[in-house]
């Protein structure tokens, strides 16, 4: 049996199909701030999938948590 993936658990706990940028901190257990995410987006380093609703940037949850996972590393 494999160890549960913390990012899968975070996505499950979020329980919504999208992550609005202003809620990125909440969705990521406060590991990234909306401002940092906006800066990374402007550098082309944010989550690859995004869309806007009423001018607010949102990310599909699967894409957001996969991106967050890709930026993590294990500490021994």
C-alpha angles and dihedrals in degrees: 000000000000125000114260114261111241091214091055087051092049091050091048092049090049088055097184130109094233140031114218110213093241088059096046092105093053093045093049096047086255094298092128130028125222089242093053089047091052090050092050090048090053089054092049091248100108128096109311096229120061140146137181131240116188089343094307118122114234134180128210104252094236091052094045095051093042088053091048090050090051090057095052132090133191118249115211 
